Amino acid sequence: MTLREKIIELHKRGASVETISQMVGVSSLLVTHVIHKCDDPEFYEASDK
């Protein structure tokens, strides 16, 4: 499981940005960025190419 997948999974389970940040060991800014990308499917798909 990639870091991005882990962040998205925790987000889907209802964890807060701060909680995810502490659990995964990355900044809350990065967590917020990943979550916003996952909430915007068009942008998310484009970033995978």
Secondary structure, 3 states (H helix, E strand, C coil): CCHHHHHHHHHHCCCCHHHHHHHHCCCHHHHHHHHHHHCCHHHHHHHHC
